[in-house]
Amino acid sequence: MRTYDNPVIPGFHPDPSVCRVGDDYYLVCSSFEYFPGVPLFHSRDLVHWRQIGNVLDRPGQLDLPDDLPASAGIYAPTIRHHDGLFHVVTTSAGAGGTFLVTAERPEGPWSDPVWIDLPGIDPDLAWDEDGSCWVAMAGVSVARIDPRTGGVLEGPLPMWSGTGLRDPEAPHLYRIGDWWYLLLAEGGTALGHGVSVARARSPRGPWEPAPGNPLLSHRGTGLPIQCTGHGDLVQAADGTWWMVLLGTRPRGWFPEFHVLGRETFLVPVEWADGWPRTGPVQERHPAPAAWAPVEQPPARDDFEGPALAPHWISPRRRPDDCWSLTERPGRLTLAATGGSLDRPGHTFVGRRQQHHDCRAAASLEPGAARAGLSVRLDEAHHYDLEVTGGTAAVIARIGPLRQRVAEHPVPAEAVTLAVEIRATRDPGTQHGPDTLVFSVATAEGTVRLAELDGRYLSTEVAAGFTGRVIGMYVTEGRAAFDWFEYAPATP
């Protein structure tokens, strides 16, 4: 029997939402303070996904100010297809509220935002048989809107708010047969997370909770996948049902740490007595009937294309004057916009860490700049391998503390900066989830500069909703990167 491995989209890809159009599936995730926002994936089998773009890919759609806190920004998008249009509704927390964008093709272009005057986060979209459009919000409430203008036509009306646990959120409405189903996350997005379900004859209610709630939760278990919740249902072309949802994979000594953020998982769903049912989310499941592997981007990006690949992201914004692929063709040239990674407003281009064991490296031509390679969780939690003035140094920023850990002289020409991340396999007392090993290579050889404990770049230490991002930065002058390479490593 063919099987698939969870997560199906590893790394910081939380709050997944999915829709099917014919034999194609499209999935979006939260992006929080990063630009471009709302990564968009395509699949033909629900297992193999390829990022085809970002829904919010221009400043006119996504304007995140420099003073926006880490883990604010774009929360929990929902993607749906209706009347020949793709719709994505989401909330920009701390920067505008809830809005809707549309496109004829998933690759875009996506429209400018249509703002919706509804309180809360985690908006959902559903249409009834007469064409009315309903938006459900965390809390939980539902309103009838005009999707062309964003105007609220009815409501918001209170809905079923779960079984009594904290933070009822991530509502998704579905018309299935003669019933409307409400899928709901509750218990908080940490270890108490779970999915519950209710049904009604109309979006206005009244709502009947499922007798077997929660539909899914790993709370209180020793399973390797934790924090499971925020699910979205989809029916495959063969009639089977599936749920995409978020989860974490904690590592290390008690209480364990997760460093990749909340990731996207897939679990099969059965129906019995008019209710959806599913078992625990396993690391390996029997696969759907369709099987369509996709080619992933190469490990090395030589920056020879006309635009940056869609997986490259930057905190809050990426002004056109801070980066260039044409100033020195075949290189990514970065220009400083801020003097420190410790404060917003700096120049940083990175990608999500997606494997517990991996290696990232970049070829840097620093010139007179101050530039380097950083593993980032937020402004107060990052490890940097920086080159300036003929010296390569490893710098650790952990909360209020900033320390220069190691340094080594380097020549003026190009250097290769690398970080190798090794997961802890047999955690003993005081062991963190992984170790980050920083090295610098020149024509004279490779020098290992430092080994740092990865727990300080974890959600349990830093807090927030994101995961690690590894990337290139400049905080003084201009510097060129000839290539960047990221690849999983053998455990």
C-alpha positions in Angstrom: 0.0 0.0 0.0 1.3 3.4 -1.0 1.8 5.8 2.0 2.7 9.4 2.5 4.7 11.2 5.2 3.5 14.0 7.4 3.9 16.9 7.4 2.9 17.4 3.8 4.2 21.0 3.8 7.0 21.1 6.5 8.3 24.3 8.2 6.5 27.5 9.1 3.2 26.9 7.2 0.4 27.2 9.7 -3.4 27.6 9.5 -3.8 25.8 6.2 -6.9 26.2 4.1 -7.6 24.2 1.0 -10.0 24.1 -1.9 -10.4 21.7 -5.0 -11.1 22.8 -8.5 -11.6 19.7 -10.7 -8.5 17.6 -10.1 -6.4 20.4 -8.7 -6.0 21.5 -5.1 -4.9 24.9 -3.9 -3.7 25.6 -0.4 -2.8 28.8 1.5 -1.2 29.5 4.9 -0.7 32.3 7.4 2.4 34.5 6.8 2.2 36.9 9.8 4.8 39.7 9.5 6.5 38.5 6.4 6.2 39.9 2.8 5.1 38.7 0.3 2.1 37.3 2.2 -0.1 34.2 2.0 2.0 31.5 0.3 0.0 29.6 -2.3 0.5 25.9 -3.1 -0.8 23.6 -5.8 -1.2 19.8 -5.7 -2.8 17.1 -7.8 -3.0 14.6 -4.9 -3.1 16.5 -1.6 0.3 15.0 -0.7 2.8 16.6 -3.0 2.7 20.4 -3.0 4.6 23.1 -5.0 4.5 26.8 -4.1 3.2 28.6 -7.2 3.2 32.1 -5.7 2.0 34.4 -3.0 -1.5 35.9 -2.9 -0.3 39.2 -1.4 2.7 40.0 -3.5 2.7 43.8 -3.9 2.7 46.7 -1.4 -0.7 47.9 -2.5 -2.2 44.6 -1.1 0.0 44.3 2.0 1.3 47.3 3.8 2.9 46.2 7.0 4.5 49.1 9.0 8.0 48.8 10.5 6.5 49.0 14.0 4.3 46.0 13.5 5.2 43.4 16.2 6.5 40.1 15.2 3.7 37.5 14.8 1.2 40.2 13.9 0.2 40.7 10.3 -1.6 38.1 8.1 -3.7 35.6 10.1 -5.4 32.5 8.9 -6.5 32.9 5.3 -9.3 30.9 3.8 -9.3 30.0 0.1 -12.4 29.1 -1.9 -13.5 28.9 -5.5 -16.9 30.1 -6.5 -18.5 31.3 -9.8 -15.2 31.0 -11.7 -13.3 33.1 -9.2 -10.7 32.2 -6.6 -11.4 34.0 -3.3 -9.0 34.4 -0.4 -10.2 36.1 2.8 -7.9 36.9 5.7 -7.1 39.4 8.5 -4.2 41.8 8.7 -3.9 41.9 12.5 -2.6 45.3 13.6 -2.6 46.6 10.0 -6.1 47.1 8.7 -8.4 44.2 9.6 -10.3 41.7 7.5 -10.3 41.8 3.7 -11.0 39.7 0.6 -9.0 39.4 -2.6 -10.0 37.5 -5.8 -8.3 36.2 -9.0 -9.4 34.4 -12.1 -6.3 32.2 -12.0 -4.5 31.0 -8.8 -1.2 32.3 -10.1 -2.8 35.8 -10.1 -2.8 38.6 -10.5 -4.9 38.9 -7.3 -7.1 42.0 -6.8 -6.6 44.8 -4.4 -8.2 44.2 -1.0 -11.9 44.6 -0.5 -12.3 45.5 3.2 -15.0 43.9 5.4 -16.1 45.7 8.6 -16.3 42.7 10.9 -14.5 42.2 14.2 -12.2 39.3 14.9 -9.8 37.0 13.0 -9.8 33.7 11.1 -12.5 34.7 8.5 -14.2 31.9 6.4 -16.2 32.1 3.2 -19.2 30.0 2.2 -22.1 30.4 -0.3 -25.6 29.0 0.1 -27.9 27.8 -2.6 -29.3 31.3 -3.4 -25.9 32.7 -3.9 -25.6 34.5 -0.5 -22.1 34.8 0.8 -21.4 34.1 4.4 -18.3 35.0 6.5 -17.7 33.2 9.8 -15.3 34.8 12.3 -13.4 33.5 15.3 -15.4 34.0 18.5 -17.7 32.6 16.9 -20.1 34.7 14.6 -21.3 34.7 11.1 -22.4 37.5 8.8 -23.9 37.7 5.3 -21.9 40.0 3.1 -21.6 41.4 -0.4 -18.2 40.0 -1.6 -17.9 42.7 -4.3 -18.0 45.6 -1.8 -17.4 44.0 1.5 -20.6 45.4 2.9 -22.3 43.6 5.7 -25.9 42.7 4.8 -26.9 40.7 7.9 -25.3 40.1 11.3 -23.0 39.3 12.7 -25.0 36.5 14.3 -23.7 34.3 17.2 -22.9 30.7 16.4 -21.9 27.6 18.3 -18.7 28.4 20.2 -17.4 25.0 20.9 -17.4 22.7 23.9 -16.4 25.4 26.4 -12.6 25.4 25.8 -10.6 28.6 25.3 -10.1 30.4 22.0 -12.9 29.1 19.7 -11.4 30.1 16.4 -10.7 28.9 12.8 -14.4 28.4 11.9 -15.0 26.8 8.5 -18.6 26.4 7.1 -19.6 23.7 4.6 -22.8 22.8 2.9 -22.8 19.0 2.7 -26.0 17.3 1.7 -28.9 18.8 3.7 -26.7 20.1 6.5 -24.4 23.0 7.2 -21.3 21.9 9.1 -19.2 24.1 11.3 -15.6 23.0 11.9 -14.0 24.8 14.8 -10.6 24.9 16.5 -10.6 25.4 20.3 -8.3 25.0 23.3 -5.6 27.4 22.0 -3.1 26.7 19.3 -0.6 25.1 21.7 -0.7 21.7 23.4 -4.5 22.0 24.2 -5.4 22.5 20.5 -8.2 20.5 19.0 -11.0 20.4 16.3 -14.7 20.1 17.1 -17.7 20.1 14.8 -21.4 21.0 14.9 -24.2 21.1 12.3 -27.4 23.0 11.5 -29.9 23.3 8.7 -28.9 27.0 8.0 -25.9 29.2 8.7 -28.2 31.1 11.1 -28.5 27.9 13.3 -29.5 26.5 15.6 -26.4 24.4 16.0 -26.1 20.8 17.1 -22.7 19.7 18.4 -21.3 16.3 17.4 -21.7 13.7 20.1 -18.1 12.6 19.8 -16.3 16.0 20.1 -13.5 16.7 19.8 -13.2 15.4 16.3 -9.5 15.5 16.7 -7.0 16.4 19.4 -3.6 15.2 20.6 -3.8 17.0 23.9 -2.4 14.9 26.8 -0.8 12.3 24.5 2.7 11.3 23.9 2.4 11.3 20.1 5.3 12.9 18.2 2.9 15.4 16.5 1.4 17.9 18.9 -0.8 21.0 18.9 -3.1 19.5 16.2 -5.9 21.8 15.1 -7.1 24.5 12.8 -8.4 22.1 10.2 -10.1 22.5 6.8 -12.0 19.8 5.0 -11.9 18.9 1.4 -13.5 16.2 -0.7 -11.1 14.5 -3.2 -12.1 13.8 -6.8 -12.7 10.2 -6.0 -15.2 11.1 -3.3 -13.0 10.5 -0.2 -12.6 13.2 2.4 -9.5 14.7 3.9 -8.5 17.3 6.4 -5.5 19.7 6.3 -4.5 21.0 9.7 -1.6 22.4 11.6 0.6 20.7 14.1 4.1 20.8 15.6 7.0 18.4 16.0 8.6 19.2 19.4 12.1 17.9 20.2 14.6 17.9 23.1 14.3 17.5 26.9 11.2 18.4 28.8 9.2 20.5 28.2 10.4 20.1 24.6 10.8 22.8 22.0 9.5 23.2 18.4 11.6 25.3 16.1 10.1 24.9 12.7 6.8 26.6 13.6 3.4 25.1 13.1 3.4 22.9 9.9 0.8 21.6 7.5 -0.4 18.0 8.0 -2.9 15.8 6.2 -5.3 13.2 7.7 -8.1 11.0 6.2 -11.7 11.6 7.2 -14.6 9.1 7.3 -18.3 9.8 7.7 -20.5 7.9 10.1 -24.1 8.7 11.3 -23.9 12.1 9.6 -20.7 13.2 11.3 -17.0 13.4 10.1 -14.6 11.2 12.0 -10.8 10.9 12.0 -8.1 9.2 13.9 -4.8 10.6 15.3 -2.4 12.4 12.9 0.4 9.9 12.3 3.8 10.5 10.8 2.8 8.1 8.0 -0.7 7.4 6.5 -2.1 5.4 3.6 -2.0 7.7 0.6 -5.0 9.1 -1.4 -5.8 7.3 -4.6 -4.2 10.0 -6.8 -0.4 10.2 -6.7 1.3 13.0 -8.5 4.8 13.9 -7.3 6.1 17.4 -8.2 9.5 18.7 -8.9 10.8 20.9 -6.1 13.0 24.0 -6.5 16.7 23.1 -6.8 18.8 23.2 -3.6 20.9 26.0 -4.9 19.5 29.4 -6.1 22.0 31.1 -8.4 19.8 34.2 -8.7 19.8 34.0 -12.5 16.1 34.4 -13.0 14.2 37.6 -13.6 12.5 37.6 -10.2 13.0 36.1 -6.8 11.4 32.6 -6.3 8.2 32.7 -4.3 9.6 31.1 -1.2 11.9 34.1 -0.5 10.4 36.3 2.2 11.3 39.4 4.2 10.1 40.9 7.5 7.3 43.3 6.9 8.4 44.8 3.5 10.9 44.5 0.7 11.4 47.9 -0.9 12.6 47.8 -4.5 15.7 49.8 -3.7 17.0 47.4 -1.1 17.5 44.4 -3.5 18.4 43.8 -7.1 18.9 40.9 -9.5 20.1 43.1 -12.3 22.7 45.3 -10.7 25.1 42.4 -10.9 23.5 39.7 -13.1 23.7 36.3 -11.5 23.9 37.8 -8.0 21.4 39.0 -5.4 22.6 42.5 -4.4 21.3 43.8 -1.1 21.4 47.3 0.2 21.1 48.2 3.9 17.9 49.9 5.1 18.5 49.5 8.8 21.6 49.2 11.0 20.7 46.1 13.0 18.7 42.9 12.8 17.7 43.7 16.4 15.2 46.3 15.2 12.6 46.3 12.4 13.4 48.0 9.1 16.5 46.0 8.1 17.2 44.3 4.8 16.8 40.5 5.1 15.8 37.9 2.4 15.3 34.4 3.7 13.4 31.1 3.4 11.7 28.9 5.9 13.7 26.1 7.7 11.8 23.0 6.7 13.8 20.1 8.1 15.1 19.3 11.6 18.4 18.3 10.0 19.6 20.6 7.2 22.4 22.8 5.9 22.2 26.3 4.5 25.1 28.2 2.9 25.6 31.4 0.9 28.4 32.8 -1.1 29.0 36.4 0.0 31.0 39.1 -1.7 31.0 41.6 1.2 33.0 44.5 -0.3 32.9 47.2 2.4 29.5 46.2 3.7 28.4 44.5 6.9 26.5 41.4 5.8 25.9 37.8 6.5 23.8 34.8 7.1 21.1 34.7 9.8 18.8 32.1 11.4 15.9 34.2 12.6 12.8 33.8 14.7 12.2 37.5 15.5 14.2 40.7 16.2 15.1 39.5 19.7 15.9 35.9 18.8 18.4 35.2 16.0 21.9 33.8 15.4 24.0 35.6 12.8 27.2 34.8 10.9 28.4 38.2 9.9 31.3 39.5 7.8 32.7 43.1 8.0 36.1 44.7 8.0 38.0 41.4 7.2 36.4 39.5 10.1 33.7 36.8 10.2 31.9 36.7 13.5 29.1 34.7 15.1 26.6 36.8 17.0 23.8 35.5 19.2 20.8 37.7 20.1 18.7 36.0 22.8 16.0 38.2 24.4 17.7 41.3 26.0 21.2 39.8 25.5 23.5 40.2 22.5 26.9 38.4 22.5 29.7 38.1 20.0 30.4 34.4 20.4 33.4 33.8 18.0 35.3 35.5 15.2 38.0 34.7 12.6 39.8 36.8 10.0 38.7 36.3 6.4 40.2 37.7 3.1 38.5 40.5 1.1 37.3 38.2 -1.6 34.2 36.0 -1.6 33.5 33.7 1.4 31.1 30.9 1.9 29.0 31.2 5.1 27.2 28.1 6.3 25.1 26.8 9.1 24.5 23.1 9.7 21.5 22.2 11.9 21.6 18.9 13.7 18.5 17.6 15.6 19.0 16.1 19.0 18.4 12.3 18.7 18.7 11.1 22.3 17.8 14.0 24.6 19.3 13.9 28.0 19.0 16.4 30.9 19.2 20.0 29.6 19.5 19.0 26.0 17.8 21.4 23.5 16.0 20.4 20.3 19.1 20.8 18.1 22.5 22.3 17.6 23.4 25.0 15.1 27.0 24.8 13.8 28.4 27.9 12.0 31.4 27.8 9.7 33.1 30.0 7.1 35.0 28.7 4.1 37.7 30.5 2.0 40.3 29.5 -0.5 42.4 28.5 2.6 39.9 26.0 3.9 36.9 25.8 6.2 36.8 27.0 9.8 34.1 26.0 12.3 33.4 29.1 14.4 30.7 28.1 16.9 28.1 25.6 18.0 25.0 27.0 19.6 22.0 25.5 21.4 18.8 25.7 19.2 16.4 26.0 22.1 16.8 29.8 22.2 15.4 30.0 18.6 12.2 28.1 19.5 8.7 29.2 20.1 8.8 28.0 23.7 11.6 30.6 24.4 10.7 33.4 22.0 6.9 33.1 21.9 4.9 33.9 18.8 3.3 32.1 16.0 6.1 31.7 13.4 9.1 29.4 12.9 12.7 29.8 11.9 13.7 31.6 8.7 17.2 31.3 7.3 18.5 34.1 5.1 20.9 36.7 3.9 21.1 40.3 5.2 22.9 43.6 5.0 23.0 46.2 7.8 25.6 48.5 6.3 26.5 49.4 2.7 25.8 47.0 -0.3 26.8 43.4 -0.7 26.3 40.7 -3.3 25.4 37.0 -2.8 26.4 34.8 -5.7 24.2 31.9 -4.5 22.3 30.5 -1.6 21.8 26.8 -1.0 19.5 24.9 1.4 19.1 21.2 1.6 18.0 18.6 4.1 20.8 16.6 5.8 21.0 12.9 6.7 20.1 12.5 10.3 
